Amino acid sequence: MSTRTLGRSGIEVSALGMGCWAIAGPWSEGTTPLGWGAVDDTESIRAVRRALELGVTLFDTADTYGAGHGERLLGQALGRQRDEAVIATKWGHTFDERARQATGRDATPAYLRRAVRESLRRLGTDRIDLYQLHLADLPVPRAQALIGELEELVSDGLIRAYGWSTDRADRAAVFGQEAPHAAAVQHALSVLRDAPDLLAVCDKYDLASINRGPLGMGLLTGKYTPASTLPRDDVRGLSSGWLEWFRSGRPAPEWLRRVEAARAALTADGRTLAQGALGWIWARSGRTIPIPGCRTVAQVEENAAALALGPLQPDHFVEVERQLAALRTAALREVDRPYWPSPMLPTAWP
């Protein structure tokens, strides 16, 4: 179970990807940090190359991560091995590279054409394998207006396939139904936060389910306790309406309780907690491709080792579901399930 197909594109990728938000370094919206704090670029490059060595071929970033630095870093890390990797990036948010500042949003076809060329330049490549709309709550008519331009980019050879990063099933269905070269929807999915509506869309339209937040932004690594605090330059140190796992720089206690409820079943066959959480995602659907963020070689190695373990065993999966049933039912209520990002926070950054 080391590989999966990227939806109807036919592109083969590793069943595990590497999320590259955390390695992109700091950038902000005004004084509000949007990165994961200071990073060591040398270690980040080693982490990307180690992931590739261990069979991870899908690398997911966005042009806005680090205000362009994330794409530059990924391109540098892949270097001559670029053809061994599948690069997924995103567009839709605007930014000032020099100031490392987020500046707004742009969903026009003209900006799309400009953004893809700038991403190609930063990545140091001649094509993007999966190009994803990064505006989760964009109105459907405005997204439909982009499909023609995306199809031209495919015809021009600048992108191979495209998708939408959204937690809105109605949005994902538009691309699935109307966009010929749509291949994936990127959405939140973890053992703590199921997404049956998005998975149903993926099944219906033969799309890959690329899963952000598969480890709950770190909660499912097991390293956080109620006393843990995150630094102020880390996006998790904020009090934000779309950042559900942490509150005021601390792990949200209700989510820590859910981690503890599932821990025994996730680790029953000797996996680490993180490996069990990834195994749950693979057992949940044959279309899922989790993209946990990594900043170090050690994190890459732990996550990549889950590939050999594969999906969670059926009895362990059932036990996790039993333990979390009541909690998850409550979590799926609309009032307790803010979209990511929340429509009330149009410049929030998933």
Salt bridges, closest charged atoms under 4 A:
ASP41 OD2 - HIS69 NE2 2.98
GLU43 OE1 - ARG46 NH2 2.72
GLU53 OE1 - ARG50 NH1 2.89
ASP60 OD2 - LYS90 NZ 2.70
GLU71 OE1 - ARG122 NE 2.75
ASP83 OD1 - ARG127 NH2 3.04
GLU97 OE1 - ARG72 NH2 2.99
GLU97 OE2 - ARG121 NH2 3.96
GLU97 OE2 - ARG122 NH1 2.91
GLU118 OE2 - ARG114 NE 3.75
ASP126 OD1 - ARG127 NH1 3.11
ASP129 OD2 - ARG82 NH2 2.92
ASP129 OD1 - ARG160 NH1 2.91
ASP137 OD1 - ARG105 NH2 3.51
GLU149 OE2 - ARG113 NE 2.88
GLU151 OE1 - HIS181 ND1 2.78
GLU152 OE1 - ARG113 NH2 3.47
ASP156 OD2 - ARG113 NH1 3.17
ASP167 OD2 - ARG212 NH1 3.15
ASP170 OD1 - ARG168 NE 3.82
ASP170 OD2 - ARG171 NH1 2.87
ASP194 OD1 - ARG284 NE 3.06
ASP197 OD2 - ARG337 NH1 3.84
ASP203 OD1 - ARG287 NE 2.88
ASP206 OD1 - ARG287 NH1 2.90
ASP234 OD2 - ARG236 NH2 2.93
GLU244 OE1 - ARG193 NH2 2.45
GLU254 OE2 - ARG247 NH1 3.07
GLU260 OE2 - ARG263 NH2 2.79
ASP269 OD2 - ARG271 NE 2.94
GLU301 OE2 - ARG50 NE 2.94
GLU319 OE2 - ARG322 NH2 2.91
GLU321 OE1 - ARG328 NH1 2.75
